[in-house]
Each structure stands twice: as structure tokens, then as C-alpha cells.
């Protein structure tokens, strides 16, 4: 069961997207990527950080600091992360990609991180990976990034099956450190997103919660349906987008429930910054909406007599 779980993590989890896309495209994109990395190396190797203000020569210290950091970075890894996201999304905003990678830089400020992310994406746009569409030519009035890399049917099938981290089919790995998740190949944190720290937290409680074996109540799934909720004052465009997301999630849930109905499974848990425990899961969650909560029950039941 553990090997099946590991296979599922590689097959379905977005966590492994970067390395899988690299495995698929490395041989075909290597010549272009070598050229891109050469351009980046040349750009970041400059030692001229001077600029003039009213005839006075000054040194751009923050840029100098950034470039010194970038010379020590694994820029190839950053490039593959950008490529993986562009291939996965096919079309997205420039801001979205910057947000995806800016935390990979270790500069003094987020502003410097964003500047480095922007420079690398701009250099990559000179090679045949993607097009950058300016706001005046964009249907959304934003800077858009559009994939140019050919996606084969088999790769598209893989991309279509990617989801948020799914329930585990085998007992979660024991948590011994704060940077673990309970999954066997997926690293992260026992704290909610953006709140990670290395201070002591009660891992025993999370391990106990993670070890509870669960199953799906098929009667609930077959005889009820998720409820669509209207929002007062919502525009027709926003309503249409929200309805599309609602229908997409329900379709994905049907597929997942079909896979899980004959299996017991486990959910992992985390702490928020106030120490409250939350189950992790998008399609299956004990703290989701009414429909999804009602479908989850204990795998091992015990009759309690009055």
C-alpha cells in the first residue's frame, strides 16, 4: 500500500510538477535552456552598478547585492519552475508567475525578490518558451504569459490528472519535524501556509489525528448533492466564474470518490498560527462544506448502545 501511495503522490500531486516537466522536456529544451542560462549569467555578472542623478554618480547598492546573490543561485532550477507553471497553466498573468517563484530568492526584501523574478521571466521570453502579451493586446488588460511549448497528448493527460494533495491510501509517515507533512514524498510544514517555524509544537497530537482511518459514506454521495449558493449583489461575470469553479470541483470530486469508494484512507492535519488543528484536503475534508463533510466517516465503527 505504501508503494501505491508513493505512486499516487508522483502521479497526482502538483508538488512534483517541476521535476516531472523537467524529465519530459529536458532533452528537447536543453539547447534553448543553455542559451537562456548563458544570457542570465552574462546579465548577472556585470560589475557596473553606477547611475547618474543630476550629474552625480551613485552606486545602486540593492541591485549589486541582488546580482551577487543571483550568481550563487541554481538558476536552472528557477527556469524549470517557470517553464513547468507556464506549461501547466498554458495561459496566465505575468504577476501569477512572479508570485510563484519570488520566494525562491533569498534577497533582503520581497521587492528585491520580485525584481529578480521579473528579470528572469523577461530574459526567458526572448527564447521560444512563451509569449508575453502586453495589457493593450490582452483581453483582460493585464500582462499575460502564453505557452509556446508543444504539449503531447500523454503530457496533457498527466497535466489533467494533477490535483491538490489527495488523501493517503496508507498510514501517513510519522511526523518528527515541523517541515514534514505526513506524505512520503511531499515536503511542507505542520503549520498553515506562510506560518512555518522551527519552534516546538505538539507533533504527537497531529500524528494521532493523521492515524485515524477513514472511509466514504456512499449513501450520502448517491442520495445528496452539493448545494450552489447565490451571492447578493454578485455580477454576472463573477457568478459565471464561481459557477464554473463549483462545477469543476464537483466533477473532480466525482472522479476521486469513485477511486476512493473501495478504499479506506487517511487525512493529514496541520496547525494554524493560533494552535488550532485543521484537516488538509480539497476534495475530501472533514472541515469542508456540508456535502463533503457528510461523506467522510470513520472506517472502523463501533455500535454504542444507550
Secondary structure, DSSP 8 states (H G I E B T S, - for coil): -HHHHHHHHHHHBGGGHHHHHHHHHHHHHHHHHHHHHHHHHHHHT----EEEETTEEEE-HHHHHHHHHHHTS-HHHHHHHHHHHHHHHSEEEHHHHHHHHGGG---SSHHHHHHHHHHHHHHHTTTTTEEEE-GGG-TTSS-EEEE-S---HHHHHHHHH-BS---BSS------STT--SSSS----SB-TT----S---HHHHHHHHT--EEE-HHHHHH--------TT--HHHHHHHHHHHHHHHHHHHHHHHHHTTS-BB--EEE-TTS-EEE--SSS-TTS-HHHHHTEEESS------
